[in-house]
Amino acid sequence: MSTRAEMMAALAAIFDRPKSSVDAVDRVLTDAGLRTRAARGRAAQAMSAEDFANVTMGLMGGWSLRETPQMVERLGALHLRDGEMVEFDLEEDGEMMGIQGSADLTTHQILETNLPILYPRNKLPMARSLTGSLASLFERIPALDDLETCRLTLYPETGGALLEFRLGPRRYTLRFGAGDRLPPAGVFHSTLVLRTAGLKRIAGVFHGQNG
């Protein structure tokens, strides 16, 4: 859990935007019921991982403040459709080399089965919705020592999203709604890539630290 001040500071740094810009998005989401409303006089009230996920998506889209709550609600509700796992050979420094194997993943395999050889559900459980899955990832970043990168791509026009992350030698791609492997030609999409610095900021937030 994080405080609103910690969440604002982390997201301003990740998106390289003024805190006033992050604050404006946060406030319209709060008014729409998409972010926990802190009681008056309680600035340190905890924000949830779902709050962090919703504000993240609100900052990604480039929508007007009026459009943002509707778009975040629509995209955040997208259902997990399927996914894939690709396992790589790694060099001594951890860089990926050739592909060792791959597997398509069904929704059932991601959400319900206990087969870590396909998906590590006990380590990083996903949810049926995009908001829930993104929140689960954010909340568990402090404990994921082998998390290398994370990428979220939104396709607001087609109603789809991709959540991609690498755990050690394995790269996972999860598709939500109408999300495809590659951006459809001519269709607007926005992408957030979290590497070491961004992941550390989020880890700090969910450790109760100031990024």
Backbone as CSV, one residue per row, in Angstrom:
resi,resn,N_x,N_y,N_z,CA_x,CA_y,CA_z,C_x,C_y,C_z
1,MET,0.844,-1.191,0.000,0.000,0.000,0.000,0.883,1.247,0.000
2,SER,0.374,2.327,-0.574,1.137,3.563,-0.632,0.239,4.716,-0.232
3,THR,0.858,5.837,0.104,0.075,7.039,0.349,-0.118,7.772,-0.978
4,ARG,-1.055,8.688,-0.991,-1.289,9.456,-2.212,-0.034,10.233,-2.602
5,ALA,0.651,10.822,-1.624,1.859,11.600,-1.925,2.928,10.726,-2.567
6,GLU,3.112,9.489,-2.063,4.093,8.573,-2.637,3.699,8.177,-4.052
7,MET,2.413,7.916,-4.254,1.939,7.528,-5.568,2.143,8.654,-6.575
8,MET,1.810,9.886,-6.192,1.981,11.026,-7.091,3.449,11.236,-7.464
9,ALA,4.329,11.139,-6.470,5.753,11.362,-6.729,6.317,10.300,-7.657
10,ALA,5.943,9.043,-7.428,6.458,7.956,-8.263,5.975,8.089,-9.698
11,LEU,4.693,8.364,-9.888,4.152,8.457,-11.243,4.672,9.691,-11.979
12,ALA,4.880,10.792,-11.277,5.454,11.980,-11.913,6.851,11.671,-12.444
13,ALA,7.629,10.900,-11.671,8.980,10.543,-12.099,8.946,9.547,-13.254
14,ILE,8.082,8.540,-13.173,8.009,7.515,-14.211,7.594,8.118,-15.549
15,PHE,6.618,9.024,-15.524,6.107,9.619,-16.768,6.814,10.921,-17.127
16,ASP,7.730,11.375,-16.257,8.453,12.630,-16.486,7.464,13.773,-16.731
17,ARG,6.496,13.890,-15.838,5.475,14.930,-15.939,5.402,15.698,-14.631
18,PRO,4.976,16.959,-14.679,4.836,17.731,-13.438,3.830,17.066,-12.504
19,LYS,4.047,17.211,-11.214,3.107,16.630,-10.260,1.708,17.202,-10.431
20,SER,1.621,18.463,-10.894,0.307,19.069,-11.108,-0.472,18.329,-12.191
21,SER,0.231,17.829,-13.211,-0.411,17.065,-14.281,-0.924,15.733,-13.769
22,VAL,-0.098,15.048,-12.957,-0.509,13.777,-12.366,-1.682,14.005,-11.418
23,ASP,-1.623,15.092,-10.658,-2.676,15.412,-9.706,-4.013,15.633,-10.414
24,ALA,-3.980,16.291,-11.577,-5.219,16.560,-12.312,-5.884,15.260,-12.766
25,VAL,-5.081,14.319,-13.282,-5.620,13.025,-13.703,-6.150,12.269,-12.496
26,ASP,-5.397,12.280,-11.409,-5.814,11.588,-10.201,-7.153,12.110,-9.687
27,ARG,-7.342,13.415,-9.745,-8.568,14.002,-9.200,-9.806,13.636,-10.024
28,VAL,-9.679,13.606,-11.350,-10.857,13.251,-12.146,-11.199,11.773,-11.965
29,LEU,-10.190,10.935,-11.753,-10.451,9.519,-11.498,-11.086,9.334,-10.120
30,THR,-10.649,10.123,-9.155,-11.247,10.061,-7.822,-12.716,10.447,-7.881
31,ASP,-13.023,11.527,-8.596,-14.400,11.996,-8.710,-15.287,10.965,-9.401
32,ALA,-14.677,10.140,-10.278,-15.438,9.121,-11.007,-15.509,7.801,-10.242
33,GLY,-14.925,7.752,-9.044,-14.956,6.535,-8.253,-13.939,5.496,-8.671
34,LEU,-12.914,5.901,-9.421,-11.904,4.968,-9.905,-10.613,5.038,-9.099
35,ARG,-10.636,5.787,-8.031,-9.485,5.891,-7.135,-9.994,6.137,-5.724
36,THR,-9.393,5.492,-4.731,-9.822,5.635,-3.344,-9.820,7.093,-2.933
37,ARG,-10.917,7.549,-2.364,-11.009,8.936,-1.918,-10.507,9.039,-0.489
38,ALA,-9.430,9.792,-0.304,-8.872,9.979,1.030,-9.784,10.885,1.849
39,ALA,-9.959,10.543,3.119,-10.758,11.386,3.998,-10.070,12.729,4.195
40,ARG,-10.870,13.790,4.360,-10.304,15.128,4.549,-9.374,15.133,5.758
41,GLY,-8.199,15.709,5.555,-7.252,15.804,6.648,-6.417,14.554,6.860
42,ARG,-6.563,13.568,5.949,-5.793,12.320,6.105,-4.969,12.085,4.841
43,ALA,-3.976,12.942,4.628,-3.160,12.885,3.410,-2.363,11.598,3.306
44,ALA,-2.151,10.943,4.453,-1.345,9.725,4.444,-2.191,8.463,4.256
45,GLN,-3.488,8.620,3.955,-4.326,7.437,3.772,-3.766,6.565,2.654
46,ALA,-3.821,5.250,2.881,-3.224,4.322,1.926,-4.016,4.250,0.632
47,MET,-3.287,4.214,-0.481,-3.860,3.976,-1.797,-3.604,2.516,-2.159
48,SER,-4.513,1.911,-2.895,-4.361,0.503,-3.252,-3.574,0.340,-4.546
49,ALA,-3.194,-0.901,-4.823,-2.524,-1.187,-6.091,-3.465,-0.927,-7.263
50,GLU,-4.773,-1.123,-7.075,-5.746,-0.815,-8.129,-5.778,0.686,-8.422
51,ASP,-5.641,1.504,-7.369,-5.551,2.954,-7.569,-4.347,3.292,-8.443
52,PHE,-3.209,2.701,-8.102,-1.974,2.948,-8.844,-2.142,2.531,-10.302
53,ALA,-2.789,1.383,-10.537,-2.998,0.897,-11.899,-3.901,1.839,-12.689
54,ASN,-4.971,2.298,-12.077,-5.898,3.177,-12.792,-5.271,4.521,-13.132
55,VAL,-4.527,5.101,-12.202,-3.884,6.388,-12.491,-2.803,6.202,-13.563
56,THR,-2.109,5.072,-13.531,-1.118,4.781,-14.570,-1.757,4.777,-15.944
57,MET,-2.872,4.064,-16.092,-3.548,4.034,-17.391,-4.073,5.409,-17.773
58,GLY,-4.547,6.172,-16.793,-5.031,7.521,-17.080,-3.953,8.435,-17.617
59,LEU,-2.714,8.228,-17.162,-1.598,9.049,-17.630,-1.078,8.589,-18.991
60,MET,-1.329,7.352,-19.347,-0.800,6.808,-20.604,-1.540,7.306,-21.834
61,GLY,-2.836,7.529,-21.697,-3.675,7.675,-22.879,-3.571,8.956,-23.656
62,GLY,-3.185,10.038,-23.006,-3.171,11.317,-23.701,-4.564,11.854,-23.981
63,TRP,-5.562,11.384,-23.202,-6.927,11.846,-23.389,-7.150,13.152,-22.642
64,SER,-8.249,13.833,-22.972,-8.623,15.014,-22.206,-9.051,14.569,-20.815
65,LEU,-9.040,15.500,-19.861,-9.450,15.141,-18.504,-10.892,14.659,-18.488
66,ARG,-11.703,15.180,-19.365,-13.110,14.767,-19.423,-13.236,13.323,-19.919
67,GLU,-12.393,12.929,-20.860,-12.461,11.586,-21.429,-11.799,10.525,-20.547
68,THR,-10.838,10.937,-19.742,-9.984,9.979,-19.036,-10.732,8.951,-18.190
69,PRO,-11.681,9.354,-17.322,-12.348,8.335,-16.500,-13.056,7.264,-17.324
70,GLN,-13.749,7.655,-18.381,-14.463,6.688,-19.211,-13.496,5.721,-19.872
71,MET,-12.366,6.230,-20.371,-11.401,5.374,-21.048,-10.723,4.417,-20.061
72,VAL,-10.377,4.912,-18.889,-9.737,4.053,-17.882,-10.695,2.955,-17.434
73,GLU,-11.950,3.316,-17.240,-12.925,2.304,-16.822,-13.111,1.240,-17.896
74,ARG,-13.181,1.672,-19.158,-13.408,0.730,-20.260,-12.206,-0.188,-20.459
75,LEU,-11.009,0.389,-20.496,-9.818,-0.427,-20.715,-9.490,-1.284,-19.491
76,GLY,-9.672,-0.738,-18.315,-9.371,-1.492,-17.107,-10.245,-2.718,-16.932
77,ALA,-11.432,-2.690,-17.536,-12.365,-3.816,-17.416,-12.138,-4.895,-18.467
78,LEU,-11.200,-4.686,-19.387,-10.952,-5.690,-20.415,-10.591,-7.027,-19.787
79,HIS,-11.147,-8.094,-20.335,-10.903,-9.429,-19.795,-9.644,-10.055,-20.386
80,LEU,-8.934,-10.791,-19.544,-7.785,-11.567,-20.003,-8.251,-12.585,-21.038
81,ARG,-7.598,-12.573,-22.197,-8.022,-13.449,-23.299,-7.139,-14.681,-23.433
82,ASP,-5.838,-14.481,-23.482,-4.884,-15.576,-23.607,-3.487,-14.997,-23.463
83,GLY,-2.486,-15.799,-23.765,-1.119,-15.310,-23.661,-0.131,-16.286,-24.251
84,GLU,1.143,-16.000,-24.032,2.198,-16.895,-24.491,3.417,-16.740,-23.600
85,MET,4.222,-17.799,-23.564,5.477,-17.808,-22.823,6.593,-18.197,-23.779
86,VAL,7.679,-17.445,-23.745,8.863,-17.769,-24.533,10.034,-17.869,-23.575
87,GLU,10.762,-18.986,-23.637,11.928,-19.180,-22.774,13.201,-19.040,-23.597
88,PHE,14.149,-18.272,-23.069,15.387,-17.977,-23.782,16.589,-18.612,-23.078
89,ASP,17.614,-18.901,-23.852,18.924,-19.183,-23.280,19.522,-17.852,-22.854
90,LEU,20.189,-17.832,-21.712,20.767,-16.596,-21.201,22.282,-16.673,-21.186
91,GLU,22.914,-15.559,-21.531,24.354,-15.445,-21.389,24.686,-15.244,-19.910
92,GLU,25.954,-15.235,-19.573,26.366,-15.102,-18.177,25.916,-13.777,-17.577
93,ASP,25.816,-12.737,-18.402,25.393,-11.430,-17.896,23.882,-11.273,-17.884
94,GLY,23.146,-12.338,-18.216,21.689,-12.282,-18.180,21.041,-11.865,-19.479
95,GLU,21.827,-11.534,-20.500,21.253,-11.147,-21.783,20.654,-12.356,-22.488
96,MET,19.522,-12.121,-23.171,18.843,-13.207,-23.855,19.559,-13.583,-25.142
97,MET,19.635,-14.892,-25.388,20.240,-15.395,-26.619,19.140,-16.061,-27.449
98,GLY,19.339,-17.296,-27.851,18.367,-17.984,-28.676,17.164,-18.459,-27.881
99,ILE,16.094,-18.767,-28.603,14.869,-19.265,-27.979,15.021,-20.751,-27.658
100,GLN,14.722,-21.116,-26.414,14.806,-22.497,-25.985,13.474,-23.225,-26.166
101,GLY,12.377,-22.484,-26.018,11.056,-23.082,-26.168,9.982,-22.030,-25.996
102,SER,8.746,-22.382,-26.338,7.632,-21.454,-26.195,6.344,-22.244,-26.016
103,ALA,5.310,-21.561,-25.531,4.022,-22.203,-25.342,2.923,-21.151,-25.356
104,ASP,1.804,-21.469,-26.002,0.619,-20.631,-25.921,-0.062,-20.897,-24.585
105,LEU,-0.662,-19.858,-24.012,-1.306,-19.976,-22.712,-2.789,-19.642,-22.831
106,THR,-3.629,-20.476,-22.264,-5.052,-20.183,-22.212,-5.356,-19.385,-20.951
107,THR,-6.528,-18.777,-20.917,-6.946,-18.057,-19.720,-6.952,-18.978,-18.509
108,HIS,-7.425,-20.188,-18.684,-7.479,-21.154,-17.591,-6.081,-21.470,-17.058
109,GLN,-5.109,-21.651,-17.952,-3.744,-21.950,-17.521,-3.135,-20.791,-16.744
110,ILE,-3.454,-19.567,-17.132,-2.894,-18.397,-16.457,-3.546,-18.176,-15.099
111,LEU,-4.857,-18.345,-15.027,-5.602,-17.972,-13.829,-5.806,-19.092,-12.817
112,GLU,-5.827,-20.344,-13.278,-6.306,-21.389,-12.382,-5.396,-22.605,-12.204
113,THR,-4.576,-22.927,-13.171,-3.789,-24.152,-13.029,-2.523,-23.912,-12.211
114,ASN,-2.003,-24.981,-11.645,-0.763,-24.914,-10.860,0.364,-25.590,-11.631
115,LEU,0.670,-25.045,-12.803,1.734,-25.588,-13.638,2.778,-24.495,-13.876
116,PRO,3.713,-24.331,-12.919,4.710,-23.263,-13.062,5.556,-23.395,-14.312
117,ILE,5.566,-24.611,-14.899,6.332,-24.769,-16.136,5.714,-23.934,-17.258
118,LEU,4.400,-23.613,-17.135,3.731,-22.773,-18.121,3.593,-21.331,-17.626
119,TYR,2.996,-21.166,-16.444,2.836,-19.817,-15.893,2.978,-19.872,-14.368
120,PRO,3.791,-18.985,-13.766,4.053,-19.021,-12.316,2.954,-18.338,-11.505
121,ARG,1.783,-18.965,-11.463,0.631,-18.336,-10.813,0.858,-18.091,-9.326
122,ASN,1.572,-18.981,-8.641,1.815,-18.783,-7.218,2.737,-17.597,-6.949
123,LYS,3.562,-17.284,-7.903,4.515,-16.179,-7.768,3.917,-14.855,-8.207
124,LEU,3.165,-14.868,-9.309,2.576,-13.653,-9.851,1.179,-13.964,-10.382
125,PRO,0.183,-14.053,-9.504,-1.178,-14.335,-9.957,-1.751,-13.175,-10.762
126,MET,-2.511,-13.501,-11.770,-3.196,-12.507,-12.567,-4.677,-12.494,-12.223
127,ALA,-5.395,-11.495,-12.736,-6.837,-11.380,-12.517,-7.530,-11.431,-13.874
128,ARG,-8.845,-11.493,-13.862,-9.582,-11.548,-15.129,-9.593,-10.209,-15.847
129,SER,-9.414,-9.119,-15.106,-9.443,-7.787,-15.713,-8.039,-7.213,-15.845
130,LEU,-7.900,-6.228,-16.736,-6.607,-5.567,-16.907,-6.207,-4.810,-15.650
131,THR,-7.140,-4.063,-15.056,-6.811,-3.329,-13.827,-6.341,-4.275,-12.740
132,GLY,-7.053,-5.386,-12.548,-6.680,-6.336,-11.514,-5.326,-6.977,-11.762
133,SER,-5.040,-7.295,-13.028,-3.758,-7.921,-13.363,-2.603,-6.946,-13.188
134,LEU,-2.794,-5.709,-13.636,-1.750,-4.697,-13.499,-1.502,-4.397,-12.023
135,ALA,-2.564,-4.339,-11.246,-2.433,-4.104,-9.802,-1.664,-5.236,-9.133
136,SER,-1.957,-6.471,-9.528,-1.254,-7.622,-8.955,0.237,-7.550,-9.256
137,LEU,0.581,-7.161,-10.470,1.985,-7.017,-10.846,2.658,-5.930,-10.015
138,PHE,2.046,-4.752,-9.937,2.636,-3.648,-9.193,2.859,-4.026,-7.732
139,GLU,1.866,-4.654,-7.136,1.930,-4.976,-5.717,3.033,-5.974,-5.398
140,ARG,3.364,-6.828,-6.365,4.345,-7.888,-6.127,5.743,-7.548,-6.630
141,ILE,5.926,-6.389,-7.237,7.243,-6.019,-7.743,8.330,-6.107,-6.669
142,PRO,8.086,-5.674,-5.427,9.159,-5.763,-4.422,9.687,-7.177,-4.203
143,ALA,8.858,-8.193,-4.430,9.275,-9.577,-4.172,9.765,-10.295,-5.422
144,LEU,9.682,-9.639,-6.585,10.063,-10.291,-7.837,11.502,-9.929,-8.193
145,ASP,12.450,-10.640,-7.619,13.862,-10.334,-7.826,14.307,-10.560,-9.269
146,ASP,13.604,-11.435,-9.991,14.021,-11.744,-11.359,13.191,-11.020,-12.407
147,LEU,12.414,-10.027,-11.996,11.644,-9.235,-12.958,12.583,-8.257,-13.653
148,GLU,12.731,-8.401,-14.966,13.684,-7.579,-15.718,13.031,-6.347,-16.324
149,THR,11.941,-6.536,-17.033,11.253,-5.421,-17.687,9.755,-5.683,-17.676
150,CYS,9.006,-4.617,-17.870,7.551,-4.728,-17.963,7.073,-3.720,-19.000
151,ARG,6.148,-4.144,-19.856,5.627,-3.265,-20.898,4.099,-3.391,-20.943
152,LEU,3.423,-2.249,-20.911,1.966,-2.209,-21.046,1.626,-1.407,-22.293
153,THR,0.839,-2.003,-23.185,0.405,-1.327,-24.405,-1.114,-1.294,-24.437
154,LEU,-1.672,-0.106,-24.640,-3.121,0.081,-24.707,-3.542,0.401,-26.131
155,TYR,-4.630,-0.225,-26.582,-5.229,0.050,-27.884,-6.649,0.557,-27.651
156,PRO,-6.809,1.834,-27.327,-8.147,2.326,-26.966,-9.163,2.257,-28.094
157,GLU,-8.720,2.403,-29.352,-9.667,2.397,-30.463,-10.263,1.015,-30.700
158,THR,-9.473,-0.026,-30.502,-9.952,-1.382,-30.746,-10.362,-2.102,-29.465
159,GLY,-10.103,-1.477,-28.309,-10.469,-2.091,-27.049,-9.606,-3.286,-26.705
160,GLY,-8.304,-3.087,-26.697,-7.396,-4.177,-26.385,-6.193,-3.684,-25.608
161,ALA,-5.437,-4.615,-25.067,-4.224,-4.281,-24.318,-3.301,-5.483,-24.261
162,LEU,-2.015,-5.205,-24.139,-0.990,-6.222,-23.936,-0.234,-5.904,-22.661
163,LEU,-0.004,-6.916,-21.832,0.850,-6.788,-20.663,1.981,-7.792,-20.839
164,GLU,3.206,-7.272,-20.947,4.368,-8.119,-21.202,5.386,-7.923,-20.084
165,PHE,6.010,-9.006,-19.649,7.045,-8.898,-18.639,7.990,-10.082,-18.758
166,ARG,9.201,-9.866,-18.268,10.223,-10.910,-18.299,10.594,-11.296,-16.884
167,LEU,10.494,-12.588,-16.589,10.931,-13.146,-15.310,12.083,-14.104,-15.588
168,GLY,13.300,-13.680,-15.285,14.465,-14.509,-15.561,14.566,-14.818,-17.042
169,PRO,14.644,-16.096,-17.412,14.811,-16.453,-18.822,13.491,-16.484,-19.601
170,ARG,12.368,-16.209,-18.934,11.074,-16.338,-19.597,10.393,-14.982,-19.806
171,ARG,9.862,-14.818,-21.009,9.091,-13.605,-21.323,7.628,-14.006,-21.501
172,TYR,6.758,-13.296,-20.790,5.329,-13.580,-20.851,4.602,-12.434,-21.545
173,THR,3.652,-12.776,-22.396,2.790,-11.800,-23.054,1.349,-12.192,-22.755
174,LEU,0.606,-11.294,-22.120,-0.789,-11.543,-21.799,-1.657,-10.578,-22.605
175,ARG,-2.688,-11.123,-23.247,-3.555,-10.317,-24.105,-4.915,-10.122,-23.448
176,PHE,-5.377,-8.888,-23.506,-6.675,-8.520,-22.934,-7.565,-7.944,-24.018
177,GLY,-8.842,-8.281,-23.969,-9.772,-7.749,-24.959,-9.342,-8.125,-26.358
178,ALA,-9.193,-7.127,-27.211,-8.798,-7.355,-28.599,-7.314,-7.124,-28.825
179,GLY,-6.524,-7.170,-27.762,-5.083,-6.924,-27.891,-4.430,-7.910,-28.842
180,ASP,-3.532,-7.435,-29.694,-2.856,-8.286,-30.658,-1.361,-8.264,-30.369
181,ARG,-0.631,-9.142,-31.056,0.811,-9.227,-30.828,1.533,-7.960,-31.288
182,LEU,1.049,-7.365,-32.359,1.662,-6.161,-32.907,0.597,-5.082,-33.044
183,PRO,0.982,-3.798,-32.922,0.009,-2.724,-33.100,-0.625,-2.780,-34.489
184,PRO,-1.938,-2.800,-34.580,-2.583,-2.772,-35.900,-2.152,-1.533,-36.670
185,ALA,-1.943,-1.681,-37.958,-1.485,-0.564,-38.790,-2.467,0.597,-38.710
186,GLY,-1.949,1.778,-38.413,-2.761,2.980,-38.406,-3.632,3.160,-37.188
187,VAL,-3.585,2.244,-36.225,-4.416,2.341,-35.033,-3.599,2.927,-33.880
188,PHE,-4.154,3.942,-33.237,-3.457,4.598,-32.137,-3.219,3.612,-30.987
189,HIS,-2.035,3.651,-30.413,-1.741,2.872,-29.221,-0.740,3.643,-28.372
190,SER,-0.721,3.359,-27.103,0.254,3.988,-26.214,0.931,2.910,-25.398
191,THR,2.228,3.096,-25.154,3.029,2.069,-24.495,3.817,2.667,-23.339
192,LEU,3.816,1.952,-22.229,4.644,2.292,-21.079,5.632,1.164,-20.866
193,VAL,6.926,1.478,-20.862,7.965,0.489,-20.616,8.615,0.803,-19.274
194,LEU,8.608,-0.179,-18.393,9.248,-0.041,-17.083,10.504,-0.893,-17.057
195,ARG,11.646,-0.221,-16.912,12.905,-0.939,-16.754,13.361,-0.775,-15.304
196,THR,14.640,-0.911,-15.043,15.131,-0.972,-13.668,14.699,0.227,-12.829
197,ALA,14.891,1.447,-13.345,14.581,2.641,-12.551,13.100,2.718,-12.206
198,GLY,12.246,2.493,-13.206,10.811,2.558,-12.960,10.329,1.469,-12.029
199,LEU,10.857,0.255,-12.202,10.474,-0.854,-11.331,10.895,-0.574,-9.890
200,LYS,12.070,0.035,-9.704,12.539,0.351,-8.355,11.647,1.404,-7.703
201,ARG,11.175,2.361,-8.497,10.287,3.381,-7.933,8.983,2.755,-7.434
202,ILE,8.435,1.862,-8.243,7.195,1.205,-7.832,7.441,0.301,-6.631
203,ALA,8.574,-0.413,-6.630,8.916,-1.257,-5.489,9.009,-0.409,-4.210
204,GLY,9.588,0.764,-4.319,9.690,1.649,-3.173,8.336,2.087,-2.651
205,VAL,7.417,2.370,-3.581,6.069,2.767,-3.184,5.392,1.656,-2.396
206,PHE,5.485,0.447,-2.884,4.778,-0.649,-2.229,5.576,-1.260,-1.064
207,HIS,6.739,-0.676,-0.806,7.442,-0.977,0.440,7.177,0.127,1.451
208,GLY,6.340,1.103,1.058,6.067,2.230,1.944,7.165,3.261,1.971
209,GLN,7.980,3.287,0.872,9.086,4.235,0.797,8.792,5.270,-0.268
210,ASN,9.581,6.322,-0.310,9.392,7.392,-1.280,10.262,7.162,-2.505
211,GLY,9.940,6.051,-3.285,10.628,5.790,-4.560,12.083,5.932,-4.481
